């Protein structure tokens, strides 16, 4: 569920097969007649994106400019074109055959280009290049028009530091403290893989290429983010460097970023759940993209103890290690969706929730259960290529019936959703897009006073 960039590749390979499912008579009628990801009707394009980086004749870039634009929370990825002249027949709705450079491998609202390879003749500070960007959906259809052409002047001066750029700041606002952190960054040009390093002290060798003596964890990945599989209790630092195909350094380590999950900070309220609570959605957004976390919209601070991929059973298993060190006074609990879609009987999930409640009461923690939203098996199959149990809906209703007899907040009812989760609430059929996360948060904000004064 959290291997986002690998899933992108899988989707590109199997797209035509997935699309054929839309007309497959074997699709369960209940699912087939519900809201699904569809491109059968062409929708009007949204307004063009806005460039945020500007490199003028008076203030040119170095030879590796970082192009940035306003983030589109509905984009799965972006298409970027670079020109050395302005085509006469340029359309803001179509790709141009006259571009100098093109890429669709852009999954965040920034891209670094190596102009020494792409446009070496333009590195004189006087010859303009032009770039534009547009948002794309899961089916490789444009969401927006292309942005207006942005001039790009550049010199042959090398950047002061060639490194990936961390794309997340922890512990700054509500909802930005994660026990299971996600290390998100903007890749540096020419790197094909990336090494993330976590240390328990600030690295003694900043912006170098060798490991820190304080290293406690490291992993090499090919995408732009890494989900940490371990809870990080304490204060830590993380940084990232680019590598080539052979594992040789491409530039240096980024500046180290601090994050902390300290029990002595006396967190009053904690969140405990799976990826729906951990954060992320719409395929290209993870827990470090705060707009996709309902914790970000809460009126009060929380520590997020959720872990992507959790079942109700694994939540029970890690309760003692992950919840008790922080000893929150109140615990918001949303869990069981992964169990139910995998075919786990409602009775098992209910028993797990009861166990979590008992553990809370034994430790003077007030448990607050959150009801579970419906899912969309068709969209889950399309996006993740994962099957859903045929009896998920029956079991989910039983679990929610139980939750509604306990101290709870009815986040599912607040969605006012039909039996199958509409695509507008969760493109991937599961995690909840921004609109759903805001609804969850509002319902919690409106009802938390039943349990505690804000």
C-alpha positions as CSV (number, residue, x, y, z in Angstrom):
1,X,0.0,0.0,0.0
2,X,2.8,2.4,0.7
3,X,5.1,1.5,-2.2
4,X,3.8,4.4,-4.2
5,X,6.4,4.7,-6.9
6,X,6.6,1.0,-7.6
7,X,2.8,1.1,-8.0
8,X,3.2,3.9,-10.6
9,X,5.4,1.5,-12.7
10,X,2.9,-1.3,-12.2
11,X,0.0,0.8,-13.3
12,X,1.8,2.0,-16.5
13,X,2.6,-1.6,-17.4
14,X,-0.9,-3.0,-16.8
15,X,-3.1,0.1,-17.6
16,X,-4.8,-1.3,-20.7
17,X,-5.8,-4.5,-18.7
18,X,-7.2,-2.4,-15.9
19,X,-9.2,-0.2,-18.2
20,X,-10.8,-3.2,-19.8
21,X,-12.3,-4.1,-16.4
22,X,-14.7,-1.2,-16.8
23,X,-16.7,-3.2,-19.3
24,X,-16.1,-6.6,-17.9
25,X,-19.4,-8.4,-17.2
26,X,-17.8,-10.4,-14.4
27,X,-17.5,-7.3,-12.2
28,X,-19.8,-7.5,-9.2
29,X,-22.9,-5.6,-10.1
30,X,-22.9,-3.7,-6.8
31,X,-19.4,-2.4,-7.5
32,X,-20.0,-1.9,-11.2
33,X,-22.9,0.4,-10.7
34,X,-21.1,2.7,-8.3
35,X,-18.9,5.7,-8.8
36,X,-15.6,4.6,-10.4
37,X,-12.5,6.1,-11.9
38,X,-13.6,6.8,-15.4
39,X,-12.3,8.7,-18.4
40,X,-15.2,7.8,-20.8
41,X,-16.3,11.5,-20.7
42,X,-13.8,14.3,-21.2
43,X,-14.1,16.8,-18.4
44,X,-13.1,20.4,-18.9
45,X,-9.5,21.1,-18.0
46,X,-8.8,23.0,-14.8
47,X,-7.0,26.4,-14.9
48,X,-3.3,26.2,-15.6
49,X,-0.7,25.8,-12.9
50,X,1.4,28.8,-11.8
51,X,5.2,28.8,-11.9
52,X,6.9,29.7,-8.6
53,X,10.5,29.8,-9.8
54,X,11.6,32.6,-12.1
55,X,15.0,33.0,-13.7
56,X,15.2,36.2,-15.6
57,X,17.8,37.8,-17.8
58,X,18.7,40.0,-14.7
59,X,18.7,37.0,-12.3
60,X,19.6,33.8,-14.2
61,X,19.9,30.3,-12.8
62,X,23.0,28.2,-12.4
63,X,23.3,25.2,-14.8
64,X,21.0,23.0,-12.7
65,X,17.9,25.1,-12.1
66,X,15.2,23.9,-9.7
67,X,11.8,24.5,-11.4
68,X,8.9,24.8,-9.0
69,X,5.2,25.4,-9.4
70,X,2.1,25.6,-7.3
71,X,1.2,22.2,-6.0
72,X,-1.9,20.5,-7.4
73,X,-3.5,18.3,-4.8
74,X,-5.4,16.4,-7.5
75,X,-2.4,15.5,-9.6
76,X,-1.1,12.0,-9.7
77,X,2.0,13.2,-11.7
78,X,3.1,16.1,-13.9
79,X,4.3,16.5,-17.5
80,X,7.0,19.1,-18.1
81,X,8.2,20.5,-21.5
82,X,11.3,22.6,-22.2
83,X,11.8,24.6,-25.4
84,X,14.6,26.5,-27.0
85,X,12.2,28.4,-29.2
86,X,8.5,29.1,-29.0
87,X,6.6,27.0,-31.6
88,X,4.1,28.9,-33.7
89,X,1.5,26.2,-33.3
90,X,1.9,25.8,-29.5
91,X,-1.3,24.6,-27.8
92,X,-2.0,24.9,-24.1
93,X,-4.0,21.6,-24.2
94,X,-1.6,19.3,-26.2
95,X,2.0,18.2,-26.0
96,X,4.3,19.7,-28.6
97,X,6.4,17.7,-31.0
98,X,8.9,20.6,-31.0
99,X,10.0,20.4,-27.3
100,X,13.7,20.2,-26.5
101,X,13.1,18.1,-23.5
102,X,10.1,16.3,-22.0
103,X,9.5,14.2,-18.9
104,X,6.5,12.7,-17.1
105,X,8.5,11.3,-14.2
106,X,7.6,14.2,-11.9
107,X,5.7,13.3,-8.7
108,X,6.1,16.4,-6.7
109,X,5.7,20.1,-7.6
110,X,9.4,20.6,-8.5
111,X,12.0,19.3,-10.9
112,X,15.7,19.9,-11.1
113,X,17.2,19.9,-14.7
114,X,20.8,19.5,-15.7
115,X,21.1,22.0,-18.5
116,X,24.7,21.0,-19.3
117,X,23.2,17.9,-20.8
118,X,19.9,19.2,-22.0
119,X,20.7,22.6,-23.4
120,X,24.5,23.4,-23.1
121,X,24.4,26.1,-25.8
122,X,21.9,28.1,-23.7
123,X,24.3,28.4,-20.7
124,X,25.5,32.0,-21.5
125,X,23.0,33.9,-19.4
126,X,21.6,35.6,-22.6
127,X,19.8,32.8,-24.5
128,X,16.3,32.1,-23.1
129,X,14.8,28.7,-22.7
130,X,11.1,28.2,-22.0
131,X,9.3,25.7,-19.8
132,X,5.7,24.7,-18.9
133,X,3.9,22.1,-16.7
134,X,0.6,20.4,-16.4
135,X,-1.1,18.0,-14.0
136,X,-2.1,14.5,-15.0
137,X,-4.5,11.9,-13.6
138,X,-4.3,8.2,-13.0
139,X,-5.3,7.4,-16.6
140,X,-2.7,9.7,-18.1
141,X,-5.2,12.3,-19.0
142,X,-4.5,16.0,-18.3
143,X,-6.2,17.6,-15.4
144,X,-5.1,21.2,-16.2
145,X,-4.0,23.1,-19.2
146,X,-0.3,23.7,-19.6
147,X,1.0,26.6,-17.7
148,X,2.0,29.8,-19.5
149,X,5.5,29.5,-20.9
150,X,8.1,30.6,-18.3
151,X,11.4,32.1,-19.5
152,X,14.5,30.4,-18.1
153,X,17.9,32.1,-18.4
154,X,20.9,30.2,-17.1
155,X,24.7,30.5,-16.8
156,X,27.2,27.7,-16.8
157,X,27.9,28.2,-13.1
158,X,27.6,25.0,-11.0
159,X,25.2,25.0,-8.1
160,X,26.7,25.6,-4.6
161,X,25.5,22.2,-3.5
162,X,24.2,19.3,-5.6
163,X,21.9,17.3,-3.3
164,X,18.3,16.2,-3.1
165,X,16.1,18.7,-1.3
166,X,14.1,17.5,1.7
167,X,10.4,18.1,1.1
168,X,9.0,17.8,4.6
169,X,9.3,19.7,7.9
170,X,8.3,17.8,11.0
171,X,7.0,19.0,14.4
172,X,6.0,22.5,13.1
173,X,2.2,22.5,12.9
174,X,-0.7,20.4,14.1
175,X,-0.5,16.9,12.6
176,X,3.1,17.1,11.7
177,X,4.5,14.7,14.3
178,X,4.7,11.1,13.1
179,X,6.0,8.1,15.1
180,X,6.5,6.3,11.8
181,X,8.2,9.1,9.7
182,X,8.2,9.4,6.0
183,X,11.4,10.8,4.4
184,X,10.2,12.9,1.4
185,X,12.5,14.8,-1.0
186,X,12.9,16.4,-4.4
187,X,15.4,14.2,-6.4
188,X,18.6,15.9,-7.7
189,X,19.3,15.7,-11.4
190,X,21.1,12.7,-12.8
191,X,20.6,10.5,-9.7
192,X,18.8,7.3,-10.3
193,X,18.7,6.1,-6.7
194,X,18.9,7.6,-3.3
195,X,20.3,6.7,0.1
196,X,18.4,7.9,3.1
197,X,20.4,8.0,6.4
198,X,18.9,8.4,9.9
199,X,21.1,9.4,12.8
200,X,20.6,9.8,16.5
201,X,22.8,12.9,16.6
202,X,23.5,15.7,14.1
203,X,25.9,14.3,11.5
204,X,29.5,15.3,12.1
205,X,30.2,15.4,8.3
206,X,27.6,17.7,6.8
207,X,27.2,17.7,3.0
208,X,29.7,14.9,2.4
209,X,29.4,11.5,0.8
210,X,30.4,9.2,3.6
211,X,28.2,7.7,6.4
212,X,27.9,9.5,9.7
213,X,29.3,7.8,12.8
214,X,25.8,8.4,14.3
215,X,24.0,6.4,11.7
216,X,21.3,4.1,13.0
217,X,19.5,3.3,9.8
218,X,20.0,3.6,6.1
219,X,18.3,2.4,3.0
220,X,18.6,2.9,-0.8
221,X,15.5,3.5,-2.8
222,X,14.6,4.6,-6.4
223,X,11.7,6.9,-5.6
224,X,11.3,10.2,-3.8
225,X,10.2,9.1,-0.4
226,X,10.8,6.3,2.1
227,X,8.3,5.1,4.7
228,X,10.3,4.2,7.9
229,X,9.3,0.7,9.0
230,X,10.3,1.4,12.6
231,X,8.9,3.7,15.3
232,X,11.3,6.5,16.1
233,X,11.0,7.4,19.8
234,X,13.4,10.2,20.7
235,X,15.2,12.9,18.6
236,X,16.7,12.0,15.3
237,X,18.0,13.5,12.1
238,X,17.7,12.4,8.5
239,X,19.4,13.3,5.2
240,X,19.5,11.9,1.7
241,X,22.1,11.7,-1.2
242,X,21.8,10.8,-4.8
243,X,23.5,7.8,-6.4
244,X,24.0,6.6,-10.0
245,X,23.1,3.1,-11.3
246,X,26.4,1.7,-9.9
247,X,25.9,3.3,-6.5
248,X,28.4,6.1,-7.0
249,X,27.6,9.5,-5.4
250,X,25.8,12.0,-7.4
251,X,26.5,15.2,-5.4
252,X,26.5,15.1,-1.6
253,X,24.2,14.5,1.3
254,X,21.4,17.1,1.8
255,X,21.3,19.2,5.0
256,X,20.2,17.0,7.9
257,X,16.6,17.5,9.0
258,X,15.6,17.1,12.7
259,X,12.5,15.3,13.9
260,X,11.4,14.2,17.3
261,X,8.9,12.0,19.1
262,X,9.6,12.7,22.7
263,X,7.5,11.1,25.5
264,X,8.5,13.9,27.8
265,X,6.6,16.4,25.6
266,X,3.5,15.1,27.3
267,X,1.2,14.6,24.4
268,X,-2.4,14.8,25.6
269,X,-4.1,13.3,22.5
270,X,-2.7,10.7,20.2
271,X,-4.0,9.1,17.0
272,X,-3.7,5.3,16.5
273,X,-4.5,3.6,13.2
274,X,-3.5,2.4,9.7
275,X,-2.6,4.4,6.6
276,X,-6.0,6.2,6.6
277,X,-4.9,7.9,9.8
278,X,-1.1,7.8,9.0
279,X,-1.9,10.1,6.0
280,X,-1.6,10.3,2.2
281,X,-3.8,9.3,-0.7
282,X,-4.5,9.9,-4.4
283,X,-1.5,7.6,-5.1
284,X,1.2,10.3,-5.2
285,X,0.7,11.8,-1.8
286,X,2.1,10.3,1.4
287,X,1.8,10.9,5.1
288,X,4.4,13.7,4.8
289,X,2.0,15.6,2.5
290,X,0.1,17.3,5.3
291,X,-2.9,18.2,3.2
292,X,-3.7,14.5,3.0
293,X,-3.8,14.0,6.8
294,X,-6.9,14.7,8.9
295,X,-4.6,15.3,11.9
296,X,-3.4,18.5,10.1
297,X,-6.9,20.0,10.2
298,X,-7.6,19.3,13.8
299,X,-8.0,22.3,16.2
300,X,-5.6,20.7,18.7
301,X,-2.1,19.1,18.7
302,X,-1.7,15.4,18.4
303,X,1.0,12.9,18.0
304,X,0.3,10.4,15.2
305,X,1.1,6.9,16.2
306,X,-0.5,5.3,13.1
307,X,1.4,3.0,10.8
308,X,0.6,2.4,7.1
309,X,-0.4,-1.2,6.4
310,X,-1.7,-2.0,9.8
311,X,-4.5,-4.4,10.5
312,X,-6.5,-4.4,13.7
313,X,-4.4,-7.3,14.8
314,X,-1.1,-5.6,14.3
315,X,-2.4,-2.5,16.1
316,X,-3.0,-4.7,19.1
317,X,0.5,-6.2,18.8
318,X,2.3,-2.9,18.7
319,X,0.1,-1.0,21.3
320,X,2.5,-1.6,24.2
321,X,5.6,-0.5,22.3
322,X,4.1,2.4,20.4
323,X,1.4,3.9,22.6
324,X,2.4,3.3,26.2
325,X,5.7,5.2,26.0
326,X,3.8,8.4,25.3
327,X,1.0,7.7,27.7
328,X,-1.6,10.0,26.1
329,X,-4.7,10.9,28.1
330,X,-6.9,10.3,25.0
331,X,-6.5,8.0,22.1
332,X,-8.3,8.5,18.8
333,X,-8.6,5.0,17.3
334,X,-9.4,4.2,13.6
335,X,-8.5,0.7,12.5
336,X,-9.7,-2.5,10.9
337,X,-10.3,-1.4,7.3
338,X,-7.3,-3.5,6.0
339,X,-8.5,-6.5,8.0
340,X,-12.1,-6.2,6.6
341,X,-11.1,-5.8,2.9
342,X,-8.8,-8.9,3.3
343,X,-11.8,-11.0,4.5
344,X,-11.3,-10.9,8.2
345,X,-14.6,-11.5,10.0
346,X,-16.1,-8.6,11.8
347,X,-16.0,-10.5,15.1
348,X,-12.1,-10.6,14.9
349,X,-11.9,-6.9,14.3
350,X,-14.4,-6.1,17.1
351,X,-12.4,-8.3,19.5
352,X,-9.2,-6.4,18.5
353,X,-10.9,-3.1,19.1
354,X,-12.1,-4.4,22.5
355,X,-8.5,-5.4,23.4
356,X,-7.2,-2.0,22.5
357,X,-9.9,-0.4,24.6
358,X,-9.0,-2.7,27.6
359,X,-5.3,-1.8,27.2
360,X,-6.3,1.9,27.3
361,X,-8.4,1.5,30.4
362,X,-5.7,-0.5,32.2
363,X,-3.3,2.4,31.5
364,X,-5.6,5.4,32.3
365,X,-6.1,6.3,28.7
366,X,-9.5,7.2,27.4
367,X,-10.2,5.4,24.1
368,X,-12.3,7.2,21.4
369,X,-13.2,5.0,18.5
370,X,-13.8,6.4,15.1
371,X,-16.2,4.7,12.7
372,X,-14.9,3.3,9.4
373,X,-15.7,4.8,6.1
374,X,-16.8,2.6,3.2
375,X,-14.3,1.7,0.5
376,X,-14.4,1.2,-3.3
377,X,-13.2,-2.2,-4.4
378,X,-13.2,-1.2,-8.1
379,X,-10.8,1.7,-7.5
380,X,-8.7,-0.3,-5.1
381,X,-8.3,-3.0,-7.8
382,X,-7.4,-0.4,-10.5
383,X,-4.9,1.6,-8.4
384,X,-3.3,-1.1,-6.2
385,X,-4.2,-4.3,-8.2
386,X,-5.5,-5.7,-4.9
387,X,-8.7,-7.8,-4.5
388,X,-11.3,-7.0,-1.9
389,X,-13.3,-9.5,0.1
390,X,-16.9,-9.9,-1.3
391,X,-18.3,-9.6,2.3
392,X,-16.3,-6.5,3.2
393,X,-19.4,-4.3,3.4
394,X,-21.4,-6.7,5.6
395,X,-18.5,-7.0,8.0
396,X,-17.7,-3.2,8.0
397,X,-21.3,-2.5,8.9
398,X,-21.1,-4.9,11.9
399,X,-17.9,-3.2,13.1
400,X,-19.5,0.2,12.8
401,X,-22.6,-1.0,14.6
402,X,-20.3,-2.1,17.5
403,X,-18.3,1.2,17.5
404,X,-21.6,3.2,17.7
405,X,-22.3,1.4,21.1
406,X,-19.0,2.6,22.5
407,X,-17.5,6.1,23.2
408,X,-17.0,7.2,19.6
409,X,-17.0,9.9,17.0
410,X,-19.0,9.0,13.8
411,X,-16.5,10.0,11.1
412,X,-18.0,7.7,8.6
413,X,-21.5,9.2,9.0
414,X,-20.1,12.6,8.5
415,X,-19.1,11.7,4.9
416,X,-22.7,11.1,4.0
417,X,-21.4,8.5,1.6
418,X,-23.3,5.9,-0.4
419,X,-22.5,2.3,0.4
420,X,-19.5,2.4,-2.0
421,X,-17.0,5.2,-1.4
422,X,-17.3,7.7,-4.3
423,X,-14.2,8.5,-6.3
424,X,-14.5,12.2,-5.3
425,X,-13.8,11.2,-1.7
426,X,-10.9,8.8,-2.5
427,X,-9.5,8.3,-5.9
428,X,-7.7,5.1,-4.8
429,X,-10.9,3.8,-3.2
430,X,-9.4,3.6,0.3
431,X,-7.4,6.4,1.8
432,X,-9.5,9.5,1.5
433,X,-8.5,12.5,-0.5
434,X,-8.3,16.1,0.9
435,X,-12.1,16.6,1.0
436,X,-12.6,13.4,3.0
437,X,-9.7,14.2,5.4
438,X,-11.2,17.6,6.1
439,X,-14.6,16.1,6.8
440,X,-13.1,13.6,9.3
441,X,-11.3,16.4,11.0
442,X,-14.3,18.6,11.2
443,X,-16.4,15.9,12.7
444,X,-13.7,15.2,15.3
445,X,-13.3,19.0,16.0
446,X,-17.1,19.3,16.5
447,X,-17.3,16.3,18.9
448,X,-14.1,16.1,20.8
449,X,-15.6,18.3,23.6
450,X,-17.7,15.3,24.6
451,X,-14.6,13.8,25.9
452,X,-12.2,16.7,26.7
453,X,-12.2,20.5,26.7
454,X,-10.0,21.7,23.8
